[in-house]
Amino acid sequence: MDPEIRGWPFYPGDYVMGDPASHVAILIVGRGAVDIPPDLFCIKGIMKTENVGLEKVVLNLISNPMVRFLIVCGKEEFGHFPADALLKLARNGTDGERRIVGAMSAIPFLCSLPNEAVDRFRAQVEVVDLVRPKDSIEIVAMDPIYQFEPERRDELIDVAAALKTRGAERFPSEPLVISVPGLMGGSDRLGHDLHKTADVIIENMLCMPSERLKTEAEMAVVSDEMGTAMDPVSGIIFQVSNIDLARRMRSYFMGE
């Protein structure tokens, strides 16, 4: 691994490390579990959300020019559709509102990523789609831990081995390291913050009379340092990882 990226990956998450010289990263959708030889990947992790989770994946990959391939595998999750979000990001990028173009996810906004991060990800990383199955009857809906079927494991090993044989050059640019303090927490804490944000928004919407819900006031930042915002309807202060994402969530729940 290059000296300038010692300490990589810089953003915490649910992952295991393999061969630092490998050009292959493996991303499992949801809480899938599969054991494969560690020499076939540099990092193997999971992703459960189409916004904060995906942002951390992008930030980690673009900060390591050695990573040239990303195998996305496992079973798609209903609602978040994180695999679809990542594949659409690689194919289409984001629009002026930082929404992933064409994504079917509920809130596919990458509010913490500047355009240069998205452009670098799309230029540096070739995404390989091994998500199986994609049928709505079989996709994972309740976030359980699941084991890869033997044929899916064999497929993953074959593809990773083929990419290793194919090889790749280091991306011809320096590591792109972007600091986003709100994403430095562990996945459990960030997930808890997102769920709490949704709870605050929904619970207050259900309790308030319709005339109060029609307010045009937006969420207000209380403290950037503490990552806190205030709901415009109830006045409740709560913690968020990104205020723009919280605003997108509120618009989604209100049907805007």
C-alpha positions as CSV (number, residue, x, y, z in Angstrom):
1,M,0.0,0.0,0.0
2,D,1.3,3.5,-0.8
3,P,2.8,5.4,2.1
4,E,0.4,8.3,1.7
5,I,-2.6,6.2,2.4
6,R,-1.4,4.5,5.6
7,G,-4.3,4.3,8.0
8,W,-6.7,3.6,5.2
9,P,-9.7,3.2,5.3
10,F,-10.3,6.5,6.9
11,Y,-14.0,6.2,7.6
12,P,-15.2,3.5,10.0
13,G,-17.6,0.8,8.9
14,D,-18.4,-2.9,8.9
15,Y,-15.5,-4.4,6.9
16,V,-12.5,-6.7,7.0
17,M,-9.2,-6.1,5.4
18,G,-7.5,-8.4,2.9
19,D,-4.4,-7.9,0.6
20,P,-3.3,-4.2,0.6
21,A,-1.9,-4.7,-2.9
22,S,-5.2,-5.9,-4.3
23,H,-7.1,-3.7,-6.8
24,V,-10.5,-5.3,-5.8
25,A,-13.0,-4.2,-3.2
26,I,-16.0,-6.3,-2.3
27,L,-19.3,-4.7,-1.1
28,I,-22.0,-6.9,0.3
29,V,-25.6,-5.5,0.4
30,G,-27.3,-5.6,3.8
31,R,-25.9,-7.9,6.4
32,G,-24.8,-10.7,4.1
33,A,-21.9,-13.0,5.2
34,V,-19.5,-14.9,3.0
35,D,-15.9,-16.2,3.5
36,I,-13.5,-16.0,0.6
37,P,-9.7,-16.1,0.4
38,P,-8.4,-12.7,1.7
39,D,-5.8,-12.5,-1.1
40,L,-8.7,-11.8,-3.5
41,F,-9.6,-8.4,-2.1
42,C,-8.2,-5.4,-0.4
43,I,-11.3,-4.7,1.6
44,K,-14.7,-6.5,2.1
45,G,-17.6,-4.7,3.7
46,I,-21.3,-4.2,3.9
47,M,-23.6,-1.4,3.0
48,K,-27.2,-1.0,4.2
49,T,-28.3,2.5,3.1
50,E,-28.5,4.5,-0.1
51,N,-27.3,7.7,1.4
52,V,-24.9,7.8,4.4
53,G,-23.8,4.2,3.9
54,L,-23.0,4.8,0.2
55,E,-21.2,8.1,1.0
56,K,-18.8,6.3,3.3
57,V,-18.1,3.7,0.6
58,V,-17.3,6.4,-2.0
59,L,-15.1,8.4,0.4
60,N,-13.1,5.3,1.4
61,L,-12.6,4.1,-2.2
62,I,-11.5,7.4,-3.7
63,S,-8.9,7.9,-0.9
64,N,-7.1,4.7,-2.2
65,P,-6.0,4.9,-5.8
66,M,-5.1,1.2,-5.7
67,V,-8.8,0.3,-5.7
68,R,-9.9,-0.1,-9.4
69,F,-12.7,-2.7,-9.1
70,L,-15.8,-2.8,-6.8
71,I,-17.8,-6.1,-6.7
72,V,-21.3,-5.4,-5.4
73,C,-22.9,-8.6,-4.3
74,G,-25.5,-10.1,-1.9
75,K,-29.3,-9.6,-1.9
76,E,-31.0,-6.2,-2.6
77,E,-32.9,-4.6,0.3
78,F,-36.5,-3.4,-0.1
79,G,-37.0,0.4,0.6
80,H,-33.4,1.5,0.7
81,F,-32.4,-0.4,-2.5
82,P,-28.7,0.4,-1.8
83,A,-27.4,-1.8,-4.6
84,D,-29.5,-0.1,-7.1
85,A,-28.4,3.3,-5.8
86,L,-24.7,2.4,-6.1
87,L,-25.1,0.9,-9.6
88,K,-27.1,4.0,-10.7
89,L,-24.4,6.3,-9.2
90,A,-21.7,4.5,-11.2
91,R,-23.8,4.7,-14.4
92,N,-25.5,8.1,-14.1
93,G,-23.9,10.2,-11.4
94,T,-25.9,12.8,-9.4
95,D,-28.0,15.8,-10.4
96,G,-27.8,19.4,-9.2
97,E,-29.7,18.4,-6.1
98,R,-27.2,15.6,-5.3
99,R,-29.8,13.0,-6.0
100,I,-28.5,9.8,-7.7
101,V,-30.0,9.9,-11.2
102,G,-32.5,7.2,-11.8
103,A,-32.2,5.5,-8.4
104,M,-35.4,3.8,-7.1
105,S,-34.4,4.3,-3.4
106,A,-36.5,6.3,-1.0
107,I,-33.9,9.0,-0.2
108,P,-31.0,8.6,-2.7
109,F,-29.2,11.9,-1.8
110,L,-25.5,12.1,-1.3
111,C,-25.5,15.4,0.6
112,S,-22.0,15.1,2.1
113,L,-20.2,14.4,-1.2
114,P,-18.9,17.2,-3.4
115,N,-19.1,16.8,-7.2
116,E,-15.4,16.0,-7.4
117,A,-15.9,13.0,-5.1
118,V,-18.6,11.5,-7.4
119,D,-16.6,12.2,-10.5
120,R,-13.5,10.6,-9.0
121,F,-15.4,7.5,-8.0
122,R,-16.9,7.1,-11.4
123,A,-13.5,7.5,-13.1
124,Q,-11.5,5.4,-10.8
125,V,-13.7,2.4,-10.0
126,E,-15.3,-0.2,-12.3
127,V,-18.4,-1.6,-10.6
128,V,-19.2,-5.3,-11.1
129,D,-22.8,-6.3,-10.4
130,L,-23.2,-9.6,-8.7
131,V,-26.4,-8.8,-6.7
132,R,-28.5,-12.0,-6.7
133,P,-31.5,-12.2,-6.7
134,K,-33.2,-9.0,-7.6
135,D,-36.8,-10.3,-7.6
136,S,-39.0,-8.4,-5.2
137,I,-40.3,-11.6,-3.7
138,E,-36.9,-12.7,-2.6
139,I,-35.1,-9.5,-1.6
140,V,-34.3,-8.9,2.0
141,A,-36.9,-6.8,3.8
142,M,-36.2,-7.0,7.5
143,D,-32.4,-6.6,7.6
144,P,-31.5,-10.1,8.8
145,I,-28.1,-11.7,8.7
146,Y,-27.9,-14.1,5.7
147,Q,-25.3,-16.5,4.4
148,F,-24.4,-16.6,0.8
149,E,-25.6,-19.7,-1.1
150,P,-22.7,-22.0,-2.3
151,E,-23.3,-21.0,-5.9
152,R,-23.2,-17.3,-5.1
153,R,-20.0,-17.8,-3.1
154,D,-18.4,-19.7,-6.0
155,E,-19.5,-17.0,-8.4
156,L,-18.0,-14.3,-6.2
157,I,-14.7,-16.2,-5.9
158,D,-14.5,-16.8,-9.7
159,V,-15.1,-13.1,-10.5
160,A,-12.7,-11.8,-7.9
161,A,-10.0,-14.3,-9.1
162,A,-10.6,-13.2,-12.7
163,L,-10.2,-9.5,-11.8
164,K,-7.0,-10.4,-9.9
165,T,-5.6,-12.2,-13.0
166,R,-6.7,-9.3,-15.2
167,G,-4.9,-6.8,-13.0
168,A,-5.0,-3.0,-13.1
169,E,-2.7,0.0,-12.7
170,R,-2.9,2.4,-9.8
171,F,-5.3,5.2,-10.6
172,P,-3.1,8.0,-12.0
173,S,-4.0,10.6,-9.4
174,E,-3.2,11.2,-5.7
175,P,-5.6,9.9,-3.0
176,L,-8.6,12.1,-2.8
177,V,-9.2,12.5,0.9
178,I,-12.2,14.5,1.9
179,S,-13.1,15.3,5.5
180,V,-16.7,14.9,6.5
181,P,-16.8,14.9,10.3
182,G,-20.5,13.8,10.4
183,L,-19.6,10.5,8.9
184,M,-16.7,9.6,11.2
185,G,-18.9,7.7,13.6
186,G,-19.5,4.0,13.5
187,S,-22.2,2.5,11.3
188,D,-24.4,1.7,14.3
189,R,-24.3,5.3,15.6
190,L,-25.0,6.8,12.2
191,G,-27.9,4.3,11.7
192,H,-29.3,5.2,15.1
193,D,-29.1,8.9,14.2
194,L,-30.9,8.4,10.9
195,H,-33.7,6.4,12.5
196,K,-34.1,8.9,15.3
197,T,-34.3,11.7,12.7
198,A,-37.1,9.8,10.9
199,D,-38.9,9.2,14.2
200,V,-38.7,12.9,15.2
201,I,-40.1,13.9,11.8
202,I,-42.9,11.3,11.6
203,E,-44.0,11.4,15.3
204,N,-44.4,15.2,15.2
205,M,-46.2,15.1,11.9
206,L,-48.7,12.6,13.3
207,C,-49.3,14.7,16.5
208,M,-49.7,18.2,14.9
209,P,-52.8,19.6,13.3
210,S,-52.7,20.0,9.6
211,E,-52.4,23.8,9.6
212,R,-49.1,23.5,11.5
213,L,-47.7,21.0,9.1
214,K,-48.1,23.5,6.3
215,T,-45.3,25.6,7.6
216,E,-42.7,26.7,5.0
217,A,-40.0,26.9,7.7
218,E,-37.1,24.5,7.2
219,M,-35.0,22.6,9.7
220,A,-32.6,25.0,11.4
221,V,-29.0,24.2,12.3
222,V,-28.5,24.5,16.1
223,S,-24.8,23.6,16.2
224,D,-22.5,22.4,13.4
225,E,-20.0,21.3,15.9
226,M,-22.5,19.1,17.8
227,G,-24.4,18.1,14.7
228,T,-27.8,19.2,16.0
229,A,-30.8,20.6,14.2
230,M,-34.3,21.8,15.2
231,D,-37.5,20.5,13.8
232,P,-39.6,23.6,12.5
233,V,-42.9,22.0,13.5
234,S,-42.3,20.9,17.1
235,G,-39.2,22.9,18.0
236,I,-37.5,19.6,19.1
237,I,-33.7,19.6,18.9
238,F,-32.1,16.3,17.7
239,Q,-28.8,15.0,16.3
240,V,-28.2,14.5,12.6
241,S,-25.2,13.4,10.5
242,N,-26.1,15.9,7.7
243,I,-28.7,18.7,7.9
244,D,-29.3,18.6,4.1
245,L,-30.1,14.9,4.3
246,A,-32.5,15.5,7.2
247,R,-34.3,18.1,5.1
248,R,-34.6,15.6,2.3
249,M,-36.0,13.1,4.6
250,R,-38.6,15.6,5.9
251,S,-39.7,16.4,2.3
252,Y,-40.0,12.7,1.5
253,F,-42.2,12.0,4.5
254,M,-44.4,15.0,3.6
255,G,-44.8,13.8,0.1
256,E,-43.1,16.9,-1.5
